[in-house]
Amino acid sequence: MIPKQTIDEIFQTARVEEVIGEFVHLKKSGSNFKARSPFVDEKTPSFMVSPSKQIWKCFSSSKGGNVVGFLMEHEHFSYVEALRWLANKYNIAIKEDREQTAEEIAEISIRENLSVINEFAKNHFAENITKNKQGRAVGMSYFIERGFREDIITKFQLGYCLDEPEGFTKEALAKGYKLEYLEKAGLTKTKDDRHFDFFRGRVMFPIHSVAGKVLGFGGRTLKTEKSVAKYFNSPETELYNKSKILYGLYFAKNSIIKLDRCFLVEGYTDVISLHQSGLENVVASSGTSLTHDQIKLIKRYTDNITILYDGDAAGIRASFRGIDMILEEGMNVKVVLFPDGDDPDSFAKKSSFTELENYVNESSKDFIVFKLDTLLKDVSQKGKSIEPVVTAKIISDMADSIALVPDAFARQEFIRHTGYHLKVSPEIINAEVEKRRRKKQSEKYKPHVLLAENAEQESREAEEKKFSQETLELLDLVYPQEYDIIRILLKYGLLSTSMEQILTDENGVEKEVNIELSVIELIILEIEKDELEIENPTFRLIYDEFKEGVEKNILHGVSYFIRHSNSEIAKISSNMMAEKYEPSPNWSKFNVRIPTEVDKLDNAVLSAIYSYKNAKVRLHIKLIQDEMDRLNLENKEDEYDKLLLMQRKLDEVKSALSNKLGRIII
């Protein structure tokens, strides 16, 4: 267990803007930061980070919370994993306040178990190339021969799995790691009750998350037999999904943000060699076809992507579909083709940083231009003249890509360029482009899509019918008022307000006095004296903590709830504190002061209290009416009359509350 004082230190030290800035490209917006949401596709940024409140809010997905909540939401960490990640980032030592029981250890999530095992494996493989004789002779020698400096080998945490049947597995089992998780992580294989190392005899490339967590491994064989696969990757697990990961992004993200440009290559060694040469804003798709998730990962940091090719014509043509997906995301795509016989790895090794940078800048072409050049080159290499049927095929291929370009001016430039080189009228190409754009637009409204939406709607409605419609209506009566009560407790709870109190002196004379007290104390006092209960479960948890604090003479501030270990409490508290807009700093320049809720705090608090009580009265009246209807059907007149009397009294209370509300002007 992590001690409370350590958790407090983590929250006090961690800066939400620093942490989120490692995953999302934040831009200053007044006193806050703004970005495109990492959770949904959007063109207009709706993701806000508030350094002053230490919260974040995504207005598109309605997600929000504190710094721990972001890591849990974005990286799928558990609460403890998120705390440990932050402690590691800010060099905060964690001393467990007691040893975990066997039951607690057993309850640790699969993700956490896999993460711990991957961390152990990464360290084990890295130590092999520095402390083991075979590891130094084989693994380290390979990396040195590839031209990697030792500091780069250490930085990328490269390693070697000894060429022994079960060397790693024996070591892991001896350290107490469970076989089931070694197998699940793909590090150990079992056959006929015998265990063996999956990566034995391979140099190891740890694959990191954006946060630097080891998710899996790539292992390259050093054997030359064609029957042996050159690369093995970890299997898909709860932790590792290769379609959602880019190799090297953990090391490249800051440089990508700084330079507003990302280079995309194919393999691990391409990334490492370019990084070593000084080109650090580079990532790899690790040999897989580019996916939508990988593209969105890059888009978090930049809209500009340059793909580096090694000159393999077949590979280039195969990648066109992936590049079309990049265009579809509205990104700017350029392409660099290295000379024949060179790939990014080899070219970087024989070039200085200046030579590499100059070549990349001078050789980069817009993808549309590059694609046309490639298609025309294919025709000329086959010795064919551009016949009408060939021209039509090229126009079709080019229109597929141009139609995906979101900017109208850029589309027209690409249409003009294509028409010029194919010696056809731009109008012909434009017609093909527009045909594809109309088709794409119409697909959004296809009948089967509408049917699917209707089916989903029907499913939701069927689910809702499980609940009493009356119950849902009753909860709707009080939810907005409960929300407002909790919001005011969080936002203004520590501020002072006043209430009118009738006191009787020694002579029995009553007089009205104003008593100063905190907003928290006033709201708790008003709700408790009428013995009311908050209906919403999470709101009730927050209210109960405020109430318990008052009973102990402790007034909790909003930061207490934003940092709460209950993620739902932390999320709701952060969401209530998040504000989508803030006054322009220009107002203060001209001494223009905008009135705020706090200017009329007394009225705001009283309005919230009376509105809440009024809603509770209406709720009880509705319950009584429902019960009276039932009793009337059953001819139970005595019970019916009692409820009728209660309803009349509640109607009087409702009327009194309505009068009070009418006198409050916000």
C-alpha positions in Angstrom: 0.0 0.0 0.0 1.2 3.5 -0.8 1.1 5.7 2.4 -1.3 8.7 2.3 1.6 11.1 2.9 3.3 9.8 -0.2 0.1 10.1 -2.2 -0.2 13.7 -1.0 3.4 14.4 -2.0 2.8 13.0 -5.5 -0.3 15.2 -6.0 1.4 18.3 -4.6 4.5 17.8 -6.9 2.9 16.6 -10.1 1.9 19.2 -12.6 -1.1 18.3 -14.8 0.1 20.4 -17.7 3.6 18.8 -17.6 2.2 15.3 -17.5 -0.5 15.7 -20.1 2.0 17.6 -22.3 3.9 14.4 -22.7 1.0 12.8 -24.4 -0.9 15.7 -26.1 0.4 18.8 -27.9 -0.8 21.6 -25.7 -1.1 25.2 -26.8 -1.4 28.2 -24.4 -4.9 29.7 -24.3 -5.2 32.5 -21.7 -4.3 31.1 -18.3 -5.1 27.5 -19.5 -3.9 25.2 -22.2 -5.9 23.9 -25.2 -5.5 20.9 -27.5 -7.4 18.5 -29.8 -9.0 15.8 -27.8 -6.9 12.5 -27.5 -10.2 10.6 -27.0 -12.3 11.6 -30.0 -11.7 12.9 -33.6 -12.2 16.7 -33.8 -10.9 19.6 -35.8 -11.7 22.4 -33.2 -9.8 21.8 -29.9 -12.1 21.1 -27.0 -9.5 19.6 -24.6 -8.6 22.0 -21.8 -6.0 21.9 -19.1 -6.1 24.2 -16.1 -2.7 24.6 -14.3 -4.3 26.8 -11.6 -7.0 24.1 -10.7 -4.8 21.2 -11.7 -7.6 19.6 -13.7 -8.3 18.7 -17.3 -11.6 18.5 -19.2 -12.5 17.1 -22.6 -15.7 18.8 -23.6 -16.2 16.6 -26.7 -16.2 13.3 -24.7 -17.3 14.8 -21.3 -14.2 13.1 -19.7 -12.2 15.0 -17.1 -10.4 14.7 -13.9 -7.0 15.1 -12.2 -3.6 14.1 -13.3 -4.0 10.5 -12.0 -7.4 10.3 -13.8 -5.8 11.3 -17.1 -3.2 8.5 -16.8 -5.9 6.0 -15.9 -8.1 7.2 -18.9 -5.4 7.7 -21.5 -2.9 5.0 -20.6 -5.4 2.6 -19.0 -3.3 2.5 -15.8 -4.8 1.4 -12.5 -4.9 4.0 -9.7 -1.7 2.5 -8.1 0.0 2.3 -11.5 -0.7 5.9 -12.2 0.7 7.0 -8.8 3.8 4.9 -9.3 4.3 6.4 -12.8 4.1 9.9 -11.4 6.4 9.0 -8.5 9.0 7.8 -10.9 8.6 10.9 -13.1 9.1 13.3 -10.2 11.7 11.1 -8.3 9.5 10.5 -5.3 10.5 7.5 -3.3 7.6 5.2 -2.4 7.9 3.3 0.9 5.1 0.8 1.4 3.4 1.3 4.8 2.9 -2.5 5.1 3.5 -5.7 3.1 0.8 -6.8 0.8 -1.1 -9.9 1.7 -1.3 -12.9 -0.6 -4.9 -12.0 -1.4 -3.9 -8.4 -2.4 -1.1 -9.7 -4.5 -3.5 -12.1 -6.2 -5.8 -9.2 -7.0 -3.3 -7.2 -8.9 -4.5 -6.7 -12.4 -3.3 -8.7 -15.4 -2.0 -5.4 -16.9 0.1 -4.6 -13.8 1.5 -8.2 -13.7 2.5 -8.0 -17.4 4.0 -4.6 -16.9 6.1 -5.8 -13.9 7.3 -8.9 -15.9 8.2 -6.8 -18.9 10.2 -4.4 -16.8 12.1 -7.4 -15.3 12.7 -8.8 -18.8 13.9 -5.5 -20.1 16.4 -5.2 -17.3 17.5 -8.8 -17.6 18.1 -8.6 -21.4 20.0 -5.2 -21.0 22.2 -6.7 -18.3 23.1 -9.6 -20.5 25.0 -7.4 -23.0 27.0 -5.8 -20.2 27.5 -8.5 -17.5 27.2 -11.8 -19.3 30.1 -13.3 -21.4 27.8 -14.6 -24.2 25.7 -11.4 -24.1 28.8 -9.2 -24.6 30.3 -11.4 -27.3 27.1 -11.8 -29.3 24.5 -9.2 -28.3 26.7 -6.2 -27.6 29.0 -7.0 -30.6 26.0 -7.0 -32.9 24.9 -3.5 -31.8 28.5 -2.1 -32.0 28.9 -3.6 -35.5 25.6 -1.9 -36.5 27.3 1.3 -35.5 25.3 2.1 -32.4 27.0 4.0 -29.7 26.8 2.7 -26.2 24.9 5.7 -24.9 22.2 5.0 -27.6 22.2 1.3 -26.7 21.5 2.3 -23.1 19.0 5.0 -24.0 16.8 2.6 -26.1 17.4 -0.1 -23.5 18.5 -2.7 -26.0 19.4 -6.2 -24.9 20.0 -9.8 -25.7 18.2 -13.0 -24.8 20.9 -15.7 -24.3 20.9 -18.6 -26.7 19.9 -21.1 -24.1 16.7 -23.2 -23.9 15.3 -21.6 -20.7 17.9 -19.3 -19.2 15.5 -16.3 -18.9 12.6 -18.4 -17.8 14.6 -20.1 -15.0 15.8 -16.7 -13.8 12.2 -15.3 -13.8 10.7 -18.2 -12.0 13.5 -18.1 -9.4 12.6 -14.5 -8.8 9.0 -15.4 -8.0 7.3 -14.4 -11.3 4.4 -16.6 -12.3 4.7 -18.9 -15.3 1.2 -18.0 -16.5 2.2 -14.4 -16.9 5.5 -15.2 -18.5 3.5 -17.2 -21.0 0.9 -14.5 -21.5 3.6 -11.9 -22.1 5.0 -14.2 -24.8 8.4 -14.5 -23.1 8.1 -18.2 -22.3 6.6 -21.0 -24.3 5.5 -24.4 -22.9 5.5 -27.7 -24.8 5.1 -31.2 -23.3 5.6 -29.8 -19.8 8.9 -28.2 -20.9 9.5 -24.5 -20.8 11.7 -22.5 -23.2 12.6 -18.9 -23.9 10.6 -17.6 -26.9 13.3 -15.0 -27.8 16.4 -17.1 -27.2 19.4 -16.1 -29.3 17.9 -12.8 -30.3 18.8 -9.2 -29.8 16.0 -7.4 -28.0 14.2 -4.1 -28.8 11.9 -3.1 -25.9 8.7 -1.4 -27.3 7.5 1.5 -25.1 4.2 3.3 -24.5 4.1 7.0 -24.9 4.7 7.1 -21.1 7.8 5.0 -21.3 6.2 1.8 -20.0 7.5 -1.4 -21.7 4.6 -3.0 -23.5 6.3 -5.7 -25.4 9.5 -6.7 -27.3 10.8 -7.1 -30.8 13.5 -9.8 -31.2 15.9 -10.1 -34.1 17.6 -13.3 -34.9 21.3 -13.4 -35.5 21.1 -16.6 -37.5 21.3 -16.7 -41.3 19.0 -19.7 -42.0 16.1 -18.7 -44.2 13.8 -21.0 -42.2 14.2 -18.8 -39.1 12.0 -15.7 -39.0 14.1 -12.5 -38.9 11.9 -10.8 -36.4 9.6 -12.0 -33.6 7.3 -9.6 -31.8 5.5 -10.1 -28.5 1.9 -11.5 -28.9 -1.1 -9.3 -28.5 -1.9 -8.9 -24.8 -4.0 -6.6 -22.5 -0.9 -4.5 -22.5 0.5 -4.8 -26.1 -1.5 -4.0 -29.2 0.9 -3.4 -32.1 -1.7 -1.6 -34.2 -1.9 1.1 -31.5 1.8 1.6 -30.9 4.6 3.4 -32.7 8.2 2.3 -31.9 10.3 5.2 -30.7 7.4 7.6 -29.9 8.4 7.8 -26.3 11.8 9.1 -27.3 10.6 11.3 -30.2 7.5 13.1 -28.9 9.2 16.2 -27.4 11.2 16.7 -30.6 8.0 16.2 -32.8 6.2 18.9 -30.8 9.2 21.2 -30.9 9.8 20.8 -34.7 6.1 20.3 -35.6 7.1 17.4 -37.9 7.2 13.6 -37.6 9.4 11.3 -39.7 7.9 7.8 -40.2 10.2 4.8 -41.0 9.7 1.1 -41.1 12.0 -0.6 -38.6 13.6 -0.4 -35.2 17.2 0.2 -36.4 16.0 3.0 -38.8 14.7 4.9 -35.7 17.8 4.3 -33.6 20.2 5.3 -36.4 18.4 8.5 -37.3 18.1 9.3 -33.6 21.8 8.8 -33.1 22.5 11.0 -36.1 20.5 13.8 -34.5 17.2 13.4 -36.3 15.1 12.6 -33.1 11.6 13.3 -34.3 11.3 9.8 -35.9 9.0 6.8 -35.2 8.4 3.4 -36.8 5.4 1.4 -37.7 7.5 -1.7 -36.9 6.9 -3.5 -40.1 3.1 -3.5 -39.9 0.7 -1.7 -42.3 -0.1 1.8 -41.0 -3.3 1.9 -38.9 -5.8 4.6 -38.1 -4.8 4.3 -34.4 -1.1 4.9 -35.2 -2.0 7.9 -37.4 -4.1 9.4 -34.6 -1.2 8.9 -32.3 1.0 11.1 -34.5 -1.8 13.6 -35.0 -1.8 14.3 -31.2 1.6 16.0 -31.7 1.7 17.3 -35.2 -0.2 17.6 -38.5 3.0 17.2 -40.5 4.3 13.8 -41.4 7.2 12.9 -43.7 7.6 9.2 -44.7 11.1 8.0 -45.4 11.4 5.2 -48.0 14.3 2.9 -48.9 13.6 2.7 -52.6 11.8 -0.6 -52.7 9.2 0.1 -55.4 6.8 -2.7 -54.4 6.9 -1.5 -50.8 6.2 2.0 -51.8 3.1 1.1 -53.9 1.9 -1.1 -51.0 2.0 1.8 -48.7 -0.2 4.1 -50.8 -3.4 2.9 -49.0 -1.8 3.8 -45.6 -0.9 7.3 -46.8 -4.4 7.8 -48.1 -5.6 7.2 -44.5 -3.2 9.9 -43.3 -4.7 12.3 -45.9 -8.1 11.4 -44.6 -7.1 12.7 -41.2 -6.4 16.1 -42.7 -2.6 15.8 -42.2 0.1 17.1 -44.5 2.1 14.2 -46.0 5.5 14.4 -47.6 7.7 11.6 -48.9 11.5 11.2 -49.1 13.1 8.5 -51.3 16.6 7.5 -50.4 19.1 6.6 -53.2 19.1 3.0 -54.5 20.9 0.6 -52.1 20.2 2.9 -49.1 17.6 2.9 -46.4 17.3 5.4 -43.5 19.6 3.3 -41.3 22.5 3.0 -43.8 22.2 6.6 -45.1 22.2 8.0 -41.6 25.4 6.0 -40.7 27.4 7.3 -43.6 26.2 10.9 -43.4 26.7 13.8 -41.0 23.7 15.4 -39.4 23.9 18.4 -41.7 24.1 16.1 -44.8 21.2 14.0 -43.5 19.0 17.0 -42.7 19.8 18.7 -46.1 19.0 15.6 -48.1 15.7 15.1 -46.3 14.6 18.7 -46.7 15.7 18.9 -50.4 14.3 15.6 -51.4 10.9 15.7 -49.7 7.9 15.9 -52.0 4.2 16.2 -51.4 2.7 12.8 -51.5 0.3 13.5 -54.3 3.2 14.7 -56.5 5.3 11.7 -55.4 2.5 9.3 -56.2 2.0 10.7 -59.7 5.8 10.5 -60.3 5.8 6.8 -59.1 2.8 5.8 -61.3 4.4 7.6 -64.4 7.7 5.9 -63.7 6.1 2.5 -63.5 4.6 3.1 -67.0 8.0 4.3 -68.5 9.9 1.4 -67.0 7.5 -1.1 -68.7 8.3 0.6 -72.0 4.7 1.6 -72.5 3.4 4.8 -74.0 0.6 6.4 -72.0 -2.4 5.0 -73.8 -5.9 6.2 -73.0 -6.7 3.2 -70.9 -3.5 3.7 -68.8 -4.2 7.4 -68.5 -7.7 6.6 -67.2 -6.2 4.2 -64.6 -3.7 6.8 -63.4 -6.4 9.5 -63.2 -8.6 7.1 -61.1 -5.7 6.3 -58.8 -4.8 10.0 -58.4 -8.4 11.0 -57.8 -8.7 8.5 -55.0 -6.0 10.3 -53.1 -6.7 13.9 -54.1 -10.4 13.5 -53.0 -9.1 12.9 -49.4 -7.3 16.2 -49.2 -9.5 18.4 -47.0 -8.2 21.8 -48.2 -10.0 23.0 -51.3 -7.1 25.1 -52.6 -4.6 22.3 -52.2 -7.0 19.9 -54.0 -7.1 22.3 -57.0 -3.3 22.6 -57.1 -2.9 18.8 -57.1 -5.6 18.5 -59.8 -3.8 21.2 -62.0 -0.4 19.4 -61.4 -1.8 16.0 -62.4 -3.6 17.3 -65.5 -0.5 19.1 -66.7 1.7 16.0 -66.5 -1.0 13.6 -67.9 -1.8 16.2 -70.6 -5.5 16.1 -69.9 -7.9 18.8 -68.9 -8.0 19.6 -65.2 -11.8 19.6 -65.5 -11.8 15.8 -66.2 -9.7 15.1 -63.1 -11.8 17.5 -61.0 -15.0 15.6 -62.1 -13.5 12.3 -60.9 -12.4 13.9 -57.6 -15.8 15.4 -56.9 -17.5 12.1 -57.8 -15.5 10.4 -55.0 -16.1 13.2 -52.6 -19.9 12.9 -53.2 -19.8 9.2 -52.8 -17.9 9.5 -49.5 -20.4 12.0 -48.2 -23.4 9.9 -49.2 -22.0 6.9 -47.4 -22.6 8.6 -44.1 -26.3 8.4 -44.8 -26.6 4.9 -46.3 -29.8 2.9 -45.2 -27.7 0.2 -43.4 -26.1 2.9 -41.3 -29.4 4.3 -40.3 -30.7 0.8 -39.6 -27.7 0.2 -37.4 -28.4 3.4 -35.6 -32.0 2.5 -35.1 -31.1 -0.9 -33.8 -28.7 0.7 -31.3 -31.4 3.1 -30.3 -33.9 0.3 -29.8 -31.4 -1.6 -27.7 -30.9 1.5 -25.5 -34.6 1.9 -25.1 -35.1 -1.7 -24.2 -32.4 -1.4 -21.5 -34.1 1.7 -20.1 -37.4 -0.1 -19.9 -35.9 -2.3 -17.2 -36.3 0.7 -14.9 -39.5 2.2 -13.8 -40.3 5.2 -15.9 -41.7 6.9 -12.8 -38.4 6.4 -11.0 -36.4 8.0 -13.8 -38.7 11.0 -13.8 -38.4 11.3 -10.0 -34.6 11.3 -10.2 -34.8 13.9 -13.0 -36.6 16.1 -10.5 -33.7 16.4 -8.1 -30.6 15.7 -10.2 -30.0 19.3 -11.4 -30.5 20.7 -7.9 -28.2 18.1 -6.3 -25.6 18.8 -8.9 -25.8 22.5 -8.0 -25.5 21.9 -4.3 -22.3 19.8 -4.8 -20.9 22.3 -7.3 -21.3 25.1 -4.8 -19.8 23.0 -2.0 -16.8 22.3 -4.1 -16.4 25.8 -5.7 -17.2 28.1 -2.8 -17.4 25.8 0.3 -14.5 27.5 2.1 -15.8 31.0 1.6 -17.8 32.8 4.3 -21.5 33.5 4.0 -24.2 34.5 6.5 -27.6 33.3 7.7 -30.4 34.9 9.6 -31.0 33.4 13.0 -33.7 34.1 15.6 -32.2 34.3 19.1 -34.0 34.7 22.5 -32.2 36.8 25.2 -32.5 36.4 29.0 -35.7 38.4 29.1 -37.3 36.1 26.5 -37.1 38.8 23.8 -36.5 37.4 20.3 -34.3 39.2 17.9 -32.9 38.5 14.5 -29.1 38.3 14.0 -26.8 37.5 11.2 -24.3 34.6 11.9 -21.1 34.3 9.8 -20.2 30.7 8.8 -18.7 28.8 5.9 -20.7 27.8 2.8 -20.1 24.2 3.7 -21.4 24.6 7.2 -24.5 26.5 6.0 -25.5 23.9 3.4 -24.9 20.9 5.7 -26.9 22.6 8.5 -29.8 23.3 6.1 -29.9 19.8 4.6 -29.5 18.0 7.9 -32.1 20.0 9.9 -34.7 18.7 7.4 -33.2 15.2 7.4 -32.9 15.2 3.6 -30.8 12.6 1.7 -28.9 13.1 -1.6 -30.3 10.7 -4.2 -27.3 10.5 -6.6 -24.8 7.9 -5.3 -21.6 9.7 -6.2 -23.0 13.1 -5.1 -24.0 11.4 -1.8 -20.4 10.2 -1.3 -19.1 13.7 -1.8 -21.7 15.2 0.5 -21.0 12.7 3.2 -17.3 13.5 3.2 -18.2 17.2 3.6 -20.5 16.4 6.4 -18.0 14.1 8.2 -15.4 16.8 7.9 -17.7 19.4 9.5 -18.4 17.0 12.4 -14.6 16.7 12.9 -14.1 20.5 12.5 -12.4 20.0 9.2 -13.4 21.9 6.1 -12.4 20.1 2.9 -11.4 22.2 0.0 -11.9 21.3 -3.7 -8.3 20.0 -4.0 -9.2 17.3 -1.5 -11.9 15.9 -3.8 -9.9 16.4 -7.1 -7.1 14.3 -5.6 -9.5 11.7 -4.2 -8.6 8.0 -4.4 -12.1 7.3 -5.6 -11.7 8.0 -9.4 -15.5 8.8 -9.8 -15.3 11.4 -7.1 -12.2 12.9 -8.6 -13.7 12.9 -12.1 -17.0 14.6 -11.0 -15.2 17.2 -8.9 -12.8 18.1 -11.7 -15.7 18.3 -14.2 -17.6 20.6 -12.0 -14.6 22.9 -11.7 -13.8 22.9 -15.4 -14.9 26.0 -17.4 -14.9 25.9 -21.2 -14.4 29.7 -21.5 -12.6 32.3 -19.5 -12.8 36.1 -19.7 -10.4 37.6 -22.3 -7.4 39.3 -20.7 -8.3 42.3 -22.8 -11.2 43.1 -20.5 -8.8 43.8 -17.6 -6.7 46.1 -19.8 -9.7 48.4 -20.2 -10.7 48.0 -16.5 -13.9 46.1 -17.5 -15.0 43.8 -14.7 -17.4 41.0 -15.5 -19.8 40.1 -12.6 -19.4 36.6 -11.4 -21.4 34.2 -9.3 -19.2 34.9 -6.2 -20.2 38.5 -6.3 -23.7 37.4 -5.1 -22.6 34.4 -3.2 -25.2 34.6 -0.4 -28.0 34.6 -3.0 -26.5 31.8 -5.0 -26.1 29.6 -1.9 -29.7 30.3 -0.7 -31.1 29.8 -4.2 -29.3 26.4 -4.5 -30.6 25.3 -1.0 -34.2 26.3 -1.6 -34.2 24.9 -5.1 -32.9 21.6 -3.8 -35.5 21.5 -1.0 -38.3 22.5 -3.4 -37.2 19.6 -5.7 -37.2 17.2 -2.8 -40.7 18.3 -1.8 -42.0 17.8 -5.4 -40.4 14.4 -5.4 -42.2 13.4 -2.2 -45.5 14.8 -3.5 -45.1 12.7 -6.6 -44.4 9.6 -4.5 -47.4 10.3 -2.4 -49.6 10.8 -5.5 -48.4 7.5 -6.9 -49.2 5.7 -3.7 -52.6 7.5 -3.4 -53.5 6.3 -6.9 -52.7 2.7 -5.8 -54.7 3.0 -2.6 -57.6 4.5 -4.5 -57.7 1.5 -6.7 -57.7 -0.8 -3.7 -60.4 1.2 -1.8 -58.2 1.9 1.2 -59.8 5.1 2.3 -58.2 5.5 5.7 -54.6 5.3 4.4 -55.6 7.4 1.4 -56.8 10.2 3.7 -53.6 10.2 5.7 -51.6 10.6 2.5 -53.9 13.3 1.4 -53.1 15.3 4.6 -49.4 14.8 4.1 -49.7 16.0 0.5 -51.5 19.2 1.6 -48.8 19.9 4.2 -46.1 19.3 1.6 -48.0 21.6 -0.8 -47.8 24.3 1.8 -44.0 23.8 2.2 -43.6 23.9 -1.5 -45.5 27.2 -1.7 -43.4 28.7 1.1 -40.2 27.6 -0.6 -41.4 29.0 -3.9 -42.1 32.3 -2.2 -38.5 32.3 -0.8 -37.1 31.5 -4.2 -39.2 34.3 -5.7 -37.5 36.8 -3.4 -34.0 35.7 -4.2 -32.6 37.6 -7.2 -29.4 36.1 -8.7 
